[in-house]
Amino acid sequence: MSEFNRRDLLPVLKQNQREKNGLSAADLEELSVRLDLPNNEVFGVTSFYSFLSLKPQGQYVIRICRSLPCHLQEQQMIVQSVRRVLAIGPGELTKDGRFGFEMTDCFGACDLAPALMINDQVYGHLTPGKIERILKRFS
Ligand code: FES
């Protein structure tokens, strides 16, 4: 009997992604064996959650909500500001691999829109200048 069960899968996936700056197919297969869960279940959970990815993530993952309420609150201003400061667009990594940029589903900061996340930290009520200052803190 495994020391884990299904409710452990999501936290373990998130932890693995954080430690390795992304998940690989080999990681999921290894977790499937370690957690004693079917391979397709581990892949299914990974593909369902927009915070999990089979692509390299970068040390700092910038996430912008693509849901309608944020779309109506200057989402494009955030995308353009990140692109101007880091020269990357959604789905891309900086050349040094430090920053990844992802569009994601609602992350619960609707009242702070326009907002973004960098790893687990939410930044809200953004302006182009505020975004530039935030990103430069990580450089
Ligand atoms: S709708 Fe964008 S954070 Fe909730």
Residues whose N, C-alpha, C, O or C-beta is under 5 A from the ligand:
A	BS01	FES	C65 S67 P69 C70 C106 F107 G108 A109 C110
